């Protein structure tokens, strides 16, 4: 008699970490063996022991409302209401972008190839090709849908493309825009 074969079932279990206990956790990123947690009003917290312990990692951070993280190589980027900050030393210190074109009210970050994208709450999407030293607005093709509104942008790196979802706070809208990595304008997908 033939038997019924079934694959082994794998079960994962969530275990509460020992913190961080400061504000609402808004974003999390992993870089190597380090875990970064961004909070709504206490800045960045860092764990290097799988969440068993957490320490504040805010040296040089001028804004404590952390909205997003992105990791590119050994660099960690934090998107805040006050702009984009970069750490080159695993969160020991942070440096603000010194560019006059720095995006503010950054709600999301994404890395694609040699570019870093920053989605803002009401000023469109920015792109940097020099690790955040300078930024350029890249919303050609978007029209006014990402500017001057209270919409939430989410950026998704998808191979050689960046995809954006855009949802309104008061309406159930969803727009997907796609930019090829080498392109300068967006197309509705």
Steps between C-alpha positions, in 0.01 A plus 500: 500500500640836402560745782422868503811713506496853632781748534625579847314794646716779629360717775647834600432666829525866589679581822480842659834677521627690798406843362551751369252666731487854368222626280325319220721284275447629146763313301762228529811421294773238513860561403725201554444390859356838606129574536387863483162611637367847418257656745245779479655716771821346635714455189698191405562194715759236417530134595806291417384190689181401315278731706610383845610856582458842338691827523417846372704584189427868436837678491468767231132423440315833493152350472364231731196415286640216289268403215712263288832322459694379199825306493756518219821308559641619833293820500172535686263783404224635724209698360359755742275803506824704506660333197720203421784396732780255420713282725821349366597341833207275591299770678778634724443840340272656237559781251229710339507558128658843453337561162265794450274257312464265796150349521301565817202312645653175371251216544676219314840409356607245241830395345525386141840450341706814552194712588328584827138616476317704764121530495366802686160569650422794272804595294531213253777247451873577512798304372867504599784338308773603745396339831276787599751783451262658247138438401288573194123496467398217266126528459477558125203303375326502837318825454375644827407169660797497739518869587306716741279225638490287810570178316725219616767388256659158514804418287581145392823403321410234243809390310598790277182692574362699789128468557293748697167441661305805594204490733289784631409538863135584435438287195584147398719583203793306369727606218802302389774690324816343364837655420772310324832538678662698218184701426400845605122479480228277642238297319171382640516123543 
